[in-house]
Amino acid sequence: MSPLPAPLASRRSRFGAITGALATGALAALSTTLVVACSGTVDDPSPFPSATPGATTGPAAPGTNQGGSGPFGGPGGGGGSSGGAGNVTPECASVKAKADRLPLEMIVVLDKSGSMCEYTTATEPRNCGNAASKWKIVTKALETFFRSFESAEITVSLIAFPNGDECNAATYRTPIERQKLPLGADALVAKMNGLSPNGSTPTTPAADGAVQYAKTVDAALAGRGKTVIVFATDGLPQGCNNNSIQAAGNVVGVVSSTIKSYVIGVGANLTALNDLAVKGGTSKALLVSNANTTQASMDLTTALSQIRGASLACEYALPAPPAGQKLDINAVNVQFTLAGGTPQTLPYSADCSNAKGWRYDSATAPTKITLCQTACDDVKATAGTESKLDVVLGCKTEGGTPR
């Protein structure tokens, strides 16, 4: 795959959106569909994208006024806040089309300095081929992450440092590999396995190059996706001029409002990395001791899962209605169905004061739907099941009037 293909901005994920803050997994098995009514439209200009390729027509999942038990509420009929399907019925919703989760671009900035070959808590001896080395621990955890079904549809760009003209930020503005998971996992792993750790730790130049690359990637998404940077390192900056945690933090801090930087530290005495994480818009670095190889591997895998969980937003692209139809944003509903259960309608909540609800990104020209925190967490808790999330058009919005 080329470093940054032109169609990046139009690429869409095929999985359901998932995640709350620093949760441990992402929902890959959650199927998402859009149900569109054949009637009940209004002459309201719609800013939505063209219909999703492969959209199909057919009856919607049967609606019901009987609430089902589950994460969104116990038994009860009527409104979505009580866990039932409410007024969403097949009579007002009869056409299905797929809804896409907004894509995630993850830029992994991997430390391949010589100290990554240490396989004890001491600085010597060094052997990157040793399973206990920091290099093997980190790359094995990354491989597990790349191959995990929960990482499916994430696009990963790999930047390794030091590399080439190691003190020049331009060296790190192009990834050594860029692949979409899961099919691209083999290529990413092969690229990591082909690296030979050596040299110092030019953290600031690497951060500078990664940020410039991330800005290009994020601009291509045009607001319809998310970009994050993940640093995996075993120590503080070494070598090069103006190479310090403070300098690196200033670099990532410039974009922290839109592009978050996460930091994983492997080894001992790395609390200073917290400053880099904070400047990058995250609360603290995720520090992993390498004193125990098995525990370090588990902790690192957990850290990567936490970052994935925090990065994958519960945001769904709002597809266009069928050709010739208009979209009434006051006739949109979101339903969640547990595996083998009945649909439960989530209430609309413009300010997410109802944490079990959902909202638009804009009440005047919406392009996506976002689940509120509890709804997001509850949906994510069904990871690995046949649960599904549906966006239903044509029936009056439950919970409130968007505009």
C-alpha positions as CSV (number, residue, x, y, z in Angstrom):
1,M,0.0,0.0,0.0
2,S,1.3,3.4,-0.9
3,P,2.0,5.9,2.0
4,L,-1.1,8.0,1.5
5,P,-3.5,6.9,-1.3
6,A,-5.7,9.6,-2.9
7,P,-9.0,7.9,-2.0
8,L,-8.2,8.1,1.7
9,A,-10.9,10.7,2.3
10,S,-13.6,8.6,0.8
11,R,-12.7,5.3,2.5
12,R,-15.3,4.0,4.9
13,S,-15.2,1.4,7.6
14,R,-17.6,-1.5,7.4
15,F,-17.9,-2.1,11.1
16,G,-20.0,-0.6,13.9
17,A,-18.6,2.3,15.9
18,I,-17.3,1.5,19.3
19,T,-15.7,3.0,22.3
20,G,-15.7,5.2,25.4
21,A,-12.8,6.6,27.2
22,L,-10.0,4.1,27.7
23,A,-12.2,1.0,27.5
24,T,-10.5,-2.3,26.9
25,G,-12.0,-3.4,23.6
26,A,-13.7,-2.4,20.5
27,L,-16.8,-3.8,18.9
28,A,-15.9,-5.5,15.6
29,A,-18.8,-8.0,15.4
30,L,-21.4,-5.3,15.8
31,S,-23.3,-5.1,12.5
32,T,-24.8,-1.8,11.5
33,T,-27.6,-1.1,9.0
34,L,-29.6,1.9,8.0
35,V,-33.4,1.5,7.6
36,V,-35.0,4.1,5.4
37,A,-38.7,4.9,5.0
38,C,-40.4,5.0,1.6
39,S,-42.6,7.8,2.7
40,G,-42.6,10.6,5.3
41,T,-39.9,12.7,3.5
42,V,-39.8,16.5,3.3
43,D,-38.3,19.0,0.9
44,D,-35.3,19.5,3.0
45,P,-31.9,19.8,1.2
46,S,-29.6,17.1,2.5
47,P,-25.8,17.4,2.8
48,F,-25.4,13.6,3.1
49,P,-23.1,11.6,0.8
50,S,-24.3,9.4,-2.0
51,A,-26.0,6.1,-1.2
52,T,-23.8,3.5,0.2
53,P,-22.6,1.0,-2.4
54,G,-24.3,-2.4,-2.0
55,A,-27.4,-1.0,-0.3
56,T,-30.3,-3.4,-0.3
57,T,-34.0,-3.0,0.0
58,G,-36.4,-5.1,2.0
59,P,-38.4,-5.1,5.2
60,A,-37.0,-3.7,8.4
61,A,-36.5,-5.8,11.5
62,P,-39.8,-6.1,13.2
63,G,-40.6,-3.3,15.6
64,T,-42.2,-3.9,18.9
65,N,-43.6,-1.8,21.7
66,Q,-42.4,-4.4,24.3
67,G,-39.1,-3.4,25.9
68,G,-36.4,-6.0,26.2
69,S,-34.0,-6.5,29.0
70,G,-30.4,-5.5,28.4
71,P,-27.9,-2.7,28.8
72,F,-30.3,0.0,27.7
73,G,-33.0,-0.7,30.2
74,G,-35.4,-3.4,31.5
75,P,-38.8,-4.3,30.3
76,G,-41.1,-1.5,29.3
77,G,-43.0,-0.3,26.2
78,G,-43.2,3.0,24.5
79,G,-40.3,5.4,24.5
80,G,-36.7,4.4,23.8
81,S,-35.5,5.5,27.1
82,S,-37.3,2.6,28.7
83,G,-35.7,0.1,26.4
84,G,-38.5,-0.5,23.9
85,A,-38.9,0.0,20.2
86,G,-41.4,2.8,20.8
87,N,-43.1,4.2,17.6
88,V,-40.5,2.7,15.3
89,T,-42.5,0.2,13.2
90,P,-42.2,-1.5,9.8
91,E,-45.0,0.7,8.6
92,C,-42.8,3.8,8.6
93,A,-39.4,2.1,8.0
94,S,-39.1,-0.4,5.1
95,V,-35.8,0.0,3.2
96,K,-32.4,-1.0,4.5
97,A,-28.9,0.3,3.6
98,K,-25.6,-0.2,5.3
99,A,-24.3,2.5,7.7
100,D,-20.5,2.8,8.1
101,R,-18.4,3.5,11.2
102,L,-16.1,6.5,10.6
103,P,-12.5,5.4,10.0
104,L,-9.6,5.5,12.4
105,E,-6.1,6.2,11.3
106,M,-3.5,5.1,13.9
107,I,0.1,6.3,13.4
108,V,2.5,4.1,15.4
109,V,5.9,5.7,16.2
110,L,8.1,2.8,17.2
111,D,11.4,3.3,19.0
112,K,14.1,1.1,17.5
113,S,17.1,2.5,19.4
114,G,19.8,0.1,20.6
115,S,18.5,0.1,24.2
116,M,15.4,-1.7,22.9
117,C,17.6,-4.8,22.8
118,E,18.0,-4.9,26.5
119,Y,16.5,-8.1,28.0
120,T,16.9,-7.4,31.7
121,T,16.3,-4.3,33.8
122,A,20.0,-3.4,33.4
123,T,21.5,-1.6,30.4
124,E,23.6,-4.7,29.5
125,P,23.6,-7.2,27.9
126,R,21.7,-6.6,24.7
127,N,20.1,-9.1,22.3
128,C,17.1,-8.1,20.2
129,G,16.6,-11.8,19.4
130,N,16.0,-12.6,23.0
131,A,12.3,-13.1,23.7
132,A,12.7,-11.1,26.9
133,S,14.1,-8.0,25.1
134,K,12.1,-4.9,25.1
135,W,12.1,-5.0,21.3
136,K,10.5,-8.5,21.2
137,I,8.0,-7.6,23.9
138,V,6.9,-4.5,22.1
139,T,6.8,-6.0,18.6
140,K,5.0,-9.1,19.8
141,A,2.3,-7.0,21.5
142,L,1.9,-4.9,18.3
143,E,1.6,-8.0,16.2
144,T,-1.2,-9.3,18.6
145,F,-2.9,-5.9,18.2
146,F,-2.6,-5.9,14.4
147,R,-4.1,-9.4,14.2
148,S,-6.9,-8.8,16.7
149,F,-10.4,-8.9,15.3
150,E,-11.1,-5.9,17.4
151,S,-8.6,-3.9,15.4
152,A,-10.3,-4.7,12.1
153,E,-10.8,-1.7,9.8
154,I,-8.2,0.5,11.6
155,T,-5.5,1.8,9.2
156,V,-2.1,1.7,10.7
157,S,0.9,3.7,9.6
158,L,4.3,2.6,11.0
159,I,7.1,5.1,11.6
160,A,10.3,3.8,13.1
161,F,13.0,5.9,14.8
162,P,16.0,6.4,14.5
163,N,16.0,6.0,10.8
164,G,18.1,7.5,7.9
165,D,19.0,11.1,8.6
166,E,17.8,10.6,12.2
167,C,17.9,14.2,13.4
168,N,15.9,15.5,10.4
169,A,12.1,15.6,11.0
170,A,11.6,15.1,7.2
171,T,12.9,11.5,7.6
172,Y,9.8,10.6,9.6
173,R,7.1,12.3,7.5
174,T,6.6,9.2,5.4
175,P,5.8,5.9,7.1
176,I,7.8,2.8,6.4
177,E,4.5,0.9,6.0
178,R,0.8,1.7,5.9
179,Q,-1.9,-0.9,5.9
180,K,-5.5,-1.4,6.7
181,L,-6.3,-4.2,9.2
182,P,-6.8,-7.1,9.3
183,L,-5.6,-7.9,5.8
184,G,-2.5,-5.6,6.1
185,A,-1.3,-7.2,9.4
186,D,1.1,-9.5,7.7
187,A,2.8,-6.6,5.9
188,L,3.1,-4.6,9.1
189,V,4.6,-7.6,11.0
190,A,7.0,-8.3,8.2
191,K,8.2,-4.7,8.2
192,M,8.8,-4.8,12.0
193,N,10.6,-8.1,11.8
194,G,12.9,-6.6,9.2
195,L,14.1,-3.7,11.4
196,S,17.4,-3.8,13.2
197,P,17.3,-1.7,16.4
198,N,20.4,0.4,16.9
199,G,21.4,4.0,17.7
200,S,20.0,6.8,19.9
201,T,16.5,8.1,20.6
202,P,15.6,11.1,18.4
203,T,12.2,11.5,19.9
204,T,11.6,15.2,19.0
205,P,12.5,14.8,15.2
206,A,10.3,11.7,15.1
207,A,7.4,13.4,16.8
208,D,7.8,16.4,14.4
209,G,7.7,14.2,11.3
210,A,4.8,12.1,12.7
211,V,2.8,15.2,13.4
212,Q,3.3,16.6,9.9
213,Y,2.3,13.2,8.4
214,A,-0.7,13.0,10.8
215,K,-1.9,16.4,9.7
216,T,-1.9,15.3,6.1
217,V,-3.8,12.2,6.9
218,D,-6.3,14.0,9.1
219,A,-6.9,16.6,6.4
220,A,-7.7,13.9,3.9
221,L,-10.4,12.5,6.3
222,A,-12.1,15.9,6.1
223,G,-13.8,15.5,9.5
224,R,-15.2,12.1,8.7
225,G,-12.8,10.0,10.8
226,K,-10.2,10.3,13.5
227,T,-6.4,10.3,13.5
228,V,-4.2,9.4,16.6
229,I,-0.5,9.0,17.2
230,V,0.9,6.2,19.4
231,F,4.5,6.4,20.7
232,A,6.1,3.2,21.9
233,T,9.5,3.9,23.5
234,D,11.8,2.6,26.2
235,G,13.5,5.8,27.2
236,L,14.0,9.5,27.2
237,P,15.3,11.4,24.2
238,Q,19.0,11.0,23.3
239,G,21.1,12.5,20.6
240,C,20.3,15.4,18.3
241,N,19.9,19.1,19.2
242,N,16.8,20.4,20.9
243,N,15.8,16.8,21.6
244,S,13.9,16.6,24.9
245,I,10.5,15.6,26.3
246,Q,9.6,19.2,26.6
247,A,10.5,19.9,22.9
248,A,8.6,16.8,21.7
249,G,5.6,17.8,23.9
250,N,5.5,21.2,22.3
251,V,5.4,19.6,18.9
252,V,2.5,17.2,19.6
253,G,0.7,19.9,21.7
254,V,0.1,22.0,18.6
255,V,-2.4,19.5,17.2
256,S,-3.6,17.9,20.4
257,S,-7.1,19.4,20.1
258,T,-7.7,17.3,17.0
259,I,-5.0,14.7,16.9
260,K,-4.3,12.9,20.2
261,S,-0.9,11.5,21.1
262,Y,-0.7,8.4,23.3
263,V,2.6,7.3,24.9
264,I,3.6,3.8,25.9
265,G,6.8,3.5,27.9
266,V,8.5,0.1,28.3
267,G,11.2,-0.1,31.0
268,A,12.0,1.6,34.3
269,N,12.1,5.2,35.5
270,L,10.0,6.6,32.7
271,T,7.5,8.8,34.5
272,A,8.8,11.8,32.6
273,L,7.0,10.4,29.6
274,N,3.8,11.5,31.3
275,D,4.6,15.1,30.2
276,L,4.7,14.0,26.6
277,A,1.3,12.3,27.0
278,V,-0.3,15.3,28.7
279,K,0.9,17.7,26.0
280,G,-0.4,15.3,23.4
281,G,-3.9,15.6,24.9
282,T,-4.0,12.3,26.9
283,S,-4.0,12.1,30.7
284,K,-0.7,10.1,31.2
285,A,1.7,7.7,29.7
286,L,0.9,4.0,29.9
287,L,4.1,2.6,31.6
288,V,5.0,-1.0,31.4
289,S,7.8,-2.6,33.4
290,N,10.0,-5.2,31.7
291,A,11.0,-6.9,34.9
292,N,8.7,-9.8,34.1
293,T,8.5,-10.7,30.5
294,T,5.1,-12.4,30.6
295,Q,3.5,-9.6,32.7
296,A,5.1,-7.0,30.5
297,S,3.6,-8.6,27.4
298,M,0.2,-8.7,29.0
299,D,0.4,-5.1,30.2
300,L,1.5,-3.8,26.8
301,T,-1.3,-5.7,25.0
302,T,-3.7,-4.2,27.5
303,A,-2.3,-0.7,27.0
304,L,-2.8,-1.0,23.2
305,S,-6.3,-2.2,23.7
306,Q,-7.0,0.8,26.0
307,I,-5.7,3.2,23.3
308,R,-7.8,1.5,20.7
309,G,-10.9,1.7,22.9
310,A,-10.3,5.4,23.6
311,S,-9.7,6.2,19.9
312,L,-12.5,4.4,18.2
313,A,-15.4,6.8,18.6
314,C,-19.1,5.8,18.6
315,E,-19.6,7.8,15.5
316,Y,-21.5,6.6,12.4
317,A,-21.7,8.1,9.0
318,L,-25.2,9.1,8.1
319,P,-25.8,7.6,4.6
320,A,-28.1,9.2,2.0
321,P,-31.7,8.0,1.6
322,P,-32.5,6.2,-1.7
323,A,-32.4,8.1,-4.9
324,G,-35.1,10.6,-5.3
325,Q,-35.9,10.9,-1.6
326,K,-35.2,13.6,0.9
327,L,-34.2,13.2,4.5
328,D,-36.2,14.5,7.4
329,I,-33.8,14.7,10.4
330,N,-36.8,14.8,12.7
331,A,-37.6,11.3,11.5
332,V,-34.4,9.5,12.4
333,N,-34.0,6.8,15.2
334,V,-31.2,4.6,16.5
335,Q,-32.0,1.1,17.6
336,F,-29.8,-1.4,19.3
337,T,-30.6,-5.1,19.2
338,L,-28.9,-7.6,21.5
339,A,-28.1,-11.0,19.9
340,G,-31.4,-12.8,19.7
341,G,-33.3,-9.9,21.3
342,T,-35.8,-7.3,20.2
343,P,-34.9,-3.8,19.0
344,Q,-34.5,-1.1,21.6
345,T,-34.8,2.5,20.5
346,L,-32.2,4.9,22.0
347,P,-33.6,8.4,22.7
348,Y,-32.4,11.5,20.9
349,S,-30.5,13.8,23.3
350,A,-28.9,16.8,21.7
351,D,-26.6,17.6,24.6
352,C,-26.2,14.0,25.8
353,S,-27.8,14.8,29.1
354,N,-29.4,11.4,28.6
355,A,-26.2,9.3,28.5
356,K,-28.2,6.4,27.0
357,G,-29.1,8.4,24.0
358,W,-27.6,9.7,20.8
359,R,-27.1,13.0,19.0
360,Y,-26.2,14.6,15.6
361,D,-22.9,16.3,15.0
362,S,-25.0,19.3,13.8
363,A,-28.8,19.9,14.1
364,T,-28.9,21.9,10.9
365,A,-26.6,20.0,8.5
366,P,-25.8,16.6,10.2
367,T,-23.4,14.2,8.6
368,K,-23.0,11.7,11.4
369,I,-24.6,10.2,14.5
370,T,-22.8,9.9,17.8
371,L,-23.8,7.7,20.7
372,C,-23.7,9.3,24.1
373,Q,-21.3,7.9,26.7
374,T,-23.4,5.2,28.5
375,A,-24.9,4.1,25.2
376,C,-21.5,3.9,23.7
377,D,-20.1,1.9,26.6
378,D,-23.1,-0.5,26.6
379,V,-22.9,-1.2,22.9
380,K,-19.2,-1.9,23.3
381,A,-19.8,-4.3,26.1
382,T,-21.4,-6.6,23.5
383,A,-18.2,-7.0,21.6
384,G,-17.9,-10.4,19.8
385,T,-21.6,-11.0,19.7
386,E,-24.2,-10.8,16.9
387,S,-25.7,-7.6,18.4
388,K,-26.4,-4.9,15.9
389,L,-27.1,-1.1,15.7
390,D,-29.6,0.2,13.2
391,V,-30.3,3.8,12.1
392,V,-33.9,4.0,11.2
393,L,-35.3,6.7,9.0
394,G,-39.0,7.6,8.5
395,C,-40.4,7.3,12.0
396,K,-40.7,10.3,14.3
397,T,-37.6,10.7,16.4
398,E,-38.0,9.3,19.9
399,G,-36.8,11.4,22.8
400,G,-37.1,14.9,21.2
401,T,-37.1,17.0,18.1
402,P,-33.7,17.7,16.6
403,R,-34.9,21.0,15.0
